Amino acid sequence: MASSFDTTLANLGIARSGATDPQLTTRNAQQTLDQGDFLSLMTAQLKNQDPFEPVDNTAMVAQMAQFSSLAGITEMSSTLKAIADKLGASGMTDAAALVGRTVLAEGNVAYGRTTGGLQGGIELAGDASELSVAIKAADGTTLRTLDLGAQKAGTVTFDWDGKTETGAAAGDGPFTIVPTARNGAAAVNNKTLVWAPVSSVSLVAGEPVLTLPGIGQVKSSAIRSIG
């Protein structure tokens, strides 16, 4: 059954936008008017007005103001979308320049430097009375444990020379970084940060995403530092 809204439009000789199929109209009726509908309504109002009681000038001015506002909002939306698209393209270009460089991002898997060893960081949510970092091989074997002592909340950096506890070269990795942070008997929440090379860049939902070996895909906004 047609709604009173449909009946009113039909009496004015106006068809709903995009409502060519009656069944589709019933199931998925348009609930708003666009600029074309608004202008058609205004024209129909002028054609069907009582010549002895014409439309009040104040009402006509108000309707014209609404039409002008609608047109301005539509144009603004188009302009903002164009700006967003341009900014996305610019961000993609900037991110593409990172391919081949190293970045510091959240993750616990890292590869050794060409000179041996690796650098990283631990983000502490609170003060720690003791902080240590275990460097493990791919099979889970602990190669080296770094004792970083007491640390304040924030980012604590570490540098491993690539040697095991016995002084032997640990190889190129991949290595797993496992931090342990405690404040007395309580554990301190933390995040592991590692340096990784950028192998590729893609655009996901309008934001550049970097592909990092051992870590995976990371949004460019999540990068802590660039090497």
Contacts in CASP RR format, 6 or more apart in sequence:
PFRMAT RR
TARGET T0000
AUTHOR 0000-0000-0000
METHOD contacts of the structure
MODEL  1
MASSFDTTLANLGIARSGATDPQLTTRNAQQTLDQGDFLSLMTAQLKNQD
PFEPVDNTAMVAQMAQFSSLAGITEMSSTLKAIADKLGASGMTDAAALVG
RTVLAEGNVAYGRTTGGLQGGIELAGDASELSVAIKAADGTTLRTLDLGA
QKAGTVTFDWDGKTETGAAAGDGPFTIVPTARNGAAAVNNKTLVWAPVSS
VSLVAGEPVLTLPGIGQVKSSAIRSIG
2 10 0 8 1.000
3 29 0 8 1.000
6 16 0 8 1.000
6 25 0 8 1.000
6 29 0 8 1.000
9 15 0 8 1.000
9 16 0 8 1.000
12 40 0 8 1.000
12 41 0 8 1.000
12 44 0 8 1.000
12 48 0 8 1.000
13 44 0 8 1.000
14 37 0 8 1.000
14 40 0 8 1.000
14 41 0 8 1.000
14 44 0 8 1.000
16 25 0 8 1.000
16 29 0 8 1.000
16 30 0 8 1.000
17 30 0 8 1.000
17 34 0 8 1.000
17 36 0 8 1.000
17 37 0 8 1.000
18 30 0 8 1.000
19 25 0 8 1.000
19 29 0 8 1.000
19 30 0 8 1.000
33 41 0 8 1.000
35 67 0 8 1.000
35 70 0 8 1.000
35 71 0 8 1.000
35 74 0 8 1.000
38 66 0 8 1.000
38 67 0 8 1.000
38 70 0 8 1.000
39 67 0 8 1.000
42 63 0 8 1.000
42 67 0 8 1.000
45 55 0 8 1.000
46 55 0 8 1.000
49 55 0 8 1.000
88 203 0 8 1.000
88 206 0 8 1.000
88 207 0 8 1.000
88 208 0 8 1.000
91 208 0 8 1.000
91 220 0 8 1.000
92 201 0 8 1.000
92 203 0 8 1.000
92 208 0 8 1.000
94 208 0 8 1.000
95 201 0 8 1.000
95 208 0 8 1.000
95 210 0 8 1.000
95 220 0 8 1.000
96 201 0 8 1.000
96 208 0 8 1.000
98 198 0 8 1.000
98 201 0 8 1.000
98 210 0 8 1.000
98 220 0 8 1.000
98 226 0 8 1.000
99 198 0 8 1.000
99 199 0 8 1.000
99 200 0 8 1.000
99 201 0 8 1.000
100 197 0 8 1.000
100 198 0 8 1.000
100 199 0 8 1.000
101 197 0 8 1.000
101 198 0 8 1.000
101 226 0 8 1.000
101 227 0 8 1.000
102 195 0 8 1.000
102 196 0 8 1.000
102 197 0 8 1.000
102 198 0 8 1.000
102 226 0 8 1.000
102 227 0 8 1.000
103 195 0 8 1.000
103 196 0 8 1.000
103 198 0 8 1.000
103 210 0 8 1.000
103 212 0 8 1.000
103 218 0 8 1.000
103 223 0 8 1.000
103 224 0 8 1.000
103 225 0 8 1.000
103 226 0 8 1.000
103 227 0 8 1.000
104 120 0 8 1.000
104 121 0 8 1.000
104 193 0 8 1.000
104 194 0 8 1.000
104 195 0 8 1.000
104 223 0 8 1.000
104 224 0 8 1.000
104 225 0 8 1.000
104 226 0 8 1.000
104 227 0 8 1.000
105 193 0 8 1.000
105 194 0 8 1.000
105 196 0 8 1.000
105 210 0 8 1.000
105 212 0 8 1.000
105 215 0 8 1.000
105 218 0 8 1.000
105 222 0 8 1.000
105 223 0 8 1.000
105 224 0 8 1.000
106 191 0 8 1.000
106 192 0 8 1.000
106 193 0 8 1.000
106 215 0 8 1.000
106 218 0 8 1.000
106 222 0 8 1.000
106 224 0 8 1.000
107 177 0 8 1.000
107 191 0 8 1.000
107 192 0 8 1.000
107 193 0 8 1.000
107 194 0 8 1.000
107 215 0 8 1.000
108 176 0 8 1.000
108 177 0 8 1.000
108 178 0 8 1.000
108 192 0 8 1.000
108 194 0 8 1.000
109 174 0 8 1.000
109 175 0 8 1.000
109 176 0 8 1.000
109 177 0 8 1.000
109 194 0 8 1.000
109 214 0 8 1.000
109 215 0 8 1.000
110 118 0 8 1.000
110 120 0 8 1.000
110 173 0 8 1.000
110 174 0 8 1.000
110 175 0 8 1.000
110 177 0 8 1.000
110 194 0 8 1.000
110 195 0 8 1.000
110 196 0 8 1.000
110 214 0 8 1.000
111 118 0 8 1.000
111 172 0 8 1.000
111 173 0 8 1.000
111 174 0 8 1.000
111 175 0 8 1.000
111 196 0 8 1.000
111 197 0 8 1.000
111 213 0 8 1.000
111 214 0 8 1.000
112 118 0 8 1.000
112 162 0 8 1.000
112 171 0 8 1.000
112 172 0 8 1.000
112 173 0 8 1.000
112 175 0 8 1.000
113 119 0 8 1.000
116 161 0 8 1.000
116 162 0 8 1.000
116 169 0 8 1.000
116 171 0 8 1.000
116 172 0 8 1.000
117 159 0 8 1.000
117 160 0 8 1.000
117 161 0 8 1.000
117 162 0 8 1.000
117 163 0 8 1.000
117 170 0 8 1.000
118 159 0 8 1.000
118 160 0 8 1.000
118 162 0 8 1.000
118 175 0 8 1.000
118 194 0 8 1.000
118 195 0 8 1.000
119 157 0 8 1.000
119 158 0 8 1.000
119 159 0 8 1.000
119 160 0 8 1.000
119 195 0 8 1.000
120 157 0 8 1.000
120 158 0 8 1.000
120 159 0 8 1.000
120 177 0 8 1.000
120 192 0 8 1.000
120 193 0 8 1.000
120 194 0 8 1.000
120 195 0 8 1.000
121 155 0 8 1.000
121 156 0 8 1.000
121 157 0 8 1.000
121 158 0 8 1.000
121 192 0 8 1.000
121 193 0 8 1.000
121 194 0 8 1.000
122 131 0 8 1.000
122 133 0 8 1.000
122 148 0 8 1.000
122 151 0 8 1.000
122 155 0 8 1.000
122 156 0 8 1.000
122 158 0 8 1.000
122 179 0 8 1.000
122 181 0 8 1.000
122 190 0 8 1.000
122 191 0 8 1.000
122 192 0 8 1.000
122 193 0 8 1.000
123 154 0 8 1.000
123 155 0 8 1.000
123 156 0 8 1.000
123 190 0 8 1.000
123 191 0 8 1.000
123 192 0 8 1.000
123 193 0 8 1.000
124 131 0 8 1.000
124 151 0 8 1.000
124 152 0 8 1.000
124 153 0 8 1.000
124 154 0 8 1.000
124 155 0 8 1.000
124 156 0 8 1.000
124 181 0 8 1.000
124 188 0 8 1.000
124 189 0 8 1.000
124 190 0 8 1.000
125 153 0 8 1.000
125 188 0 8 1.000
125 189 0 8 1.000
125 190 0 8 1.000
126 152 0 8 1.000
126 153 0 8 1.000
126 154 0 8 1.000
126 183 0 8 1.000
126 188 0 8 1.000
126 189 0 8 1.000
127 150 0 8 1.000
127 151 0 8 1.000
127 152 0 8 1.000
127 153 0 8 1.000
127 183 0 8 1.000
127 188 0 8 1.000
128 149 0 8 1.000
128 150 0 8 1.000
128 151 0 8 1.000
128 181 0 8 1.000
128 182 0 8 1.000
128 183 0 8 1.000
128 188 0 8 1.000
129 150 0 8 1.000
129 182 0 8 1.000
129 183 0 8 1.000
129 184 0 8 1.000
130 147 0 8 1.000
130 149 0 8 1.000
130 150 0 8 1.000
130 180 0 8 1.000
130 181 0 8 1.000
130 182 0 8 1.000
130 184 0 8 1.000
131 148 0 8 1.000
131 149 0 8 1.000
131 150 0 8 1.000
131 151 0 8 1.000
131 156 0 8 1.000
131 179 0 8 1.000
131 180 0 8 1.000
131 181 0 8 1.000
131 182 0 8 1.000
131 188 0 8 1.000
132 145 0 8 1.000
132 146 0 8 1.000
132 147 0 8 1.000
132 148 0 8 1.000
132 149 0 8 1.000
132 179 0 8 1.000
132 180 0 8 1.000
133 145 0 8 1.000
133 146 0 8 1.000
133 148 0 8 1.000
133 158 0 8 1.000
133 160 0 8 1.000
133 177 0 8 1.000
133 178 0 8 1.000
133 179 0 8 1.000
133 180 0 8 1.000
134 142 0 8 1.000
134 144 0 8 1.000
134 145 0 8 1.000
134 146 0 8 1.000
134 177 0 8 1.000
134 178 0 8 1.000
134 179 0 8 1.000
134 180 0 8 1.000
135 142 0 8 1.000
135 143 0 8 1.000
135 144 0 8 1.000
135 145 0 8 1.000
135 146 0 8 1.000
135 160 0 8 1.000
135 162 0 8 1.000
135 170 0 8 1.000
135 175 0 8 1.000
135 176 0 8 1.000
135 177 0 8 1.000
136 142 0 8 1.000
136 143 0 8 1.000
136 175 0 8 1.000
136 176 0 8 1.000
136 177 0 8 1.000
136 178 0 8 1.000
137 143 0 8 1.000
137 170 0 8 1.000
137 173 0 8 1.000
137 175 0 8 1.000
137 176 0 8 1.000
138 173 0 8 1.000
138 174 0 8 1.000
138 175 0 8 1.000
138 176 0 8 1.000
140 176 0 8 1.000
143 162 0 8 1.000
143 164 0 8 1.000
143 165 0 8 1.000
143 170 0 8 1.000
143 175 0 8 1.000
144 160 0 8 1.000
144 162 0 8 1.000
144 163 0 8 1.000
144 164 0 8 1.000
144 165 0 8 1.000
144 170 0 8 1.000
145 165 0 8 1.000
146 158 0 8 1.000
146 160 0 8 1.000
148 156 0 8 1.000
148 158 0 8 1.000
151 181 0 8 1.000
155 193 0 8 1.000
155 224 0 8 1.000
162 169 0 8 1.000
162 170 0 8 1.000
162 171 0 8 1.000
163 169 0 8 1.000
163 170 0 8 1.000
164 170 0 8 1.000
174 214 0 8 1.000
177 192 0 8 1.000
177 194 0 8 1.000
178 192 0 8 1.000
179 190 0 8 1.000
179 192 0 8 1.000
181 187 0 8 1.000
181 188 0 8 1.000
181 189 0 8 1.000
181 190 0 8 1.000
182 188 0 8 1.000
193 224 0 8 1.000
194 215 0 8 1.000
195 227 0 8 1.000
196 212 0 8 1.000
196 213 0 8 1.000
196 214 0 8 1.000
196 215 0 8 1.000
197 212 0 8 1.000
197 213 0 8 1.000
198 210 0 8 1.000
198 211 0 8 1.000
198 212 0 8 1.000
199 211 0 8 1.000
199 212 0 8 1.000
199 213 0 8 1.000
200 210 0 8 1.000
200 211 0 8 1.000
201 208 0 8 1.000
201 209 0 8 1.000
201 210 0 8 1.000
201 211 0 8 1.000
202 208 0 8 1.000
202 209 0 8 1.000
202 211 0 8 1.000
202 217 0 8 1.000
203 209 0 8 1.000
204 217 0 8 1.000
204 219 0 8 1.000
207 219 0 8 1.000
207 220 0 8 1.000
207 221 0 8 1.000
208 219 0 8 1.000
208 220 0 8 1.000
209 217 0 8 1.000
209 218 0 8 1.000
209 219 0 8 1.000
209 220 0 8 1.000
210 217 0 8 1.000
210 218 0 8 1.000
210 219 0 8 1.000
210 220 0 8 1.000
210 223 0 8 1.000
211 217 0 8 1.000
212 218 0 8 1.000
END
